Amino acid sequence: MEAWLEGYGLWGLGALCFLGATLVPFSSEVAVVGALKLGWVPWQVFVSASLGNALGASLNYGLGRWASAWVERKLESGRSGRRALGWSRRYGRWALLGSWLPVVGDPLCLAAGLFRVGFIFFVTVGLGTRLARYLVLIALFR
């Protein structure tokens, strides 16, 4: 991953964080910490990682709205997806408070689209928690 970050810079970090926000099994937190360990400027790491991750999470949300039948089957087929559906049914839109969590956070974004959570609420709560996660990581590892 260091080679990727060194070769592609902040754009590469954004791409890795985009992938980390989709259902691709990749940790964007590892990419952020890696960029900080390379000595990158913390605010640039935050902006790049946040934009990439927000776009990836928004893609999940959009897929949930657009392909609801496929998304529901997909979520039901996996343990983390079933957990996300359960949380979404139980807590409604407030389940998005867990969207920053590893494993279950990405399916929660899909479920938010599936259950037609308002986009403004999704951005405020779902993406807000993800951005706060990066601020904590940067404070800990810079």
Disulfide bonds with the S-S distance in Angstrom:
none
